[in-house]
Amino acid sequence: MKKSKYSENPLGCPVVSTLSLIAGKWKPMVIHVLIDKPMRFGKLKNLMSPISQKVLTEQLRELESSHVVQRDVFDEKVLNVTYSLTDYGKSLAPVLEALYLWGEINVPYCKQE
């Protein structure tokens, strides 16, 4: 049985909601890579190596169902599918930038040697 959104975030905390939207090892990277321009699946996979095709597909589907990523299919001789950020997805850019800056300053101090 799937948990309801309320049980995952009983206080309706915006921080918890935001983190759950971008949670996962690869979602922030997908968003980051798509910020500048739309991309085909193969190009995304190459840029995000060593991600597997299965995992990238899952991450893209989850981001698409959350309205962060848009999948566009163009009918040509060869099927052409591109992925891009929606305006909603683009609005996450400053959030990721803030996380990046915080991590750049603070994460090296947290690493164990």
Secondary structure, DSSP 8 states (H G I E B T S, - for coil): ----HHHHSTT--HHHHHHHHH-SSSHHHHHHHHTTS-EEHHHHHHHTTT--HHHHHHHHHHHHHTTSEEEEEE-SSS-EEEEEE-HHHHTTHHHHHHHHHHHHHHHHHH---
